[in-house]
Amino acid sequence: RRDISKYTFTSSTGREFKKKEYYNPFGDLSNKVLYNRNRQIRYTDFDQMEYVPEIASAIDIYADEITTSTVYNPLVFVDCHNREIKEILNTFLYSVLNIEANLFGWARSMCKYGDYYLYLDIDDTLGITNAIPLPVREIERIEGADPTNPNYIQFFWQGAEGQAKGVTFENWQVSHFRVTGNDKYVPYGTSVLEPSRRIWRQLTLLEDAMMAYRIVRSP
């Protein structure tokens, strides 16, 4: 504690960086609203981009590369020395979750939006009995709610528009798939279509302008 004083601000310029007001839980509410609005705009763009055949095929290729399997290279390989645990996990993945049929769709939506959420239907005695997809647009990931536990995560389902109250899920109730590597939209993932959004907007504007020009010149 004797050496702490050298890390405190002593100059008048350093004091400017100190927090000037008390903690206000509603202080960043407007920023959160704008951030969620930006998310909705991005998701709308990704939905519209899928109507371009080349982009839809590109997403299919991404998902196909992720979920390609053979007899010698299974879809999900469980490496465990305990044979009982290995059998339980294989039964869970291939019989309960049926990943051979479902994983392609899950991976495709994850690549398209950058995020994907599954609600885990958990029984007290049997464990996870089913995985139910949740709408990507309506889920919000909440981090930092507990100052004593930095790893505490919750998921808030705000529901459809017009629905007054939503539902809060704990971290163990939701499985969150996300494409990481780009921290631009943390704690959410980044879609594989993100780099092509600007080019896609330019292309659609050019197509609309060309169509309007042809209609005007057609008489």
Protein Blocks (a to p, Z undefined) as FASTA:
>chain_A
ZZmmmmpcfbfklmmmpcfbdcdfklmmmmmmmmmmmmmmmmmmmmmmmmpmklmmmmmm
mmmmmmgccfklcfbdcddfblklmmmmmmmmmmmnommlmmmmmmmmmmmnopacdddd
ddfklopabdcdddfklpccdehklmklmkbccdddebjehiabdcdddfklpccdddeh
iaklccbdcdfklmmmmmmmmmmmmmmmmmmmmmmmmZZ
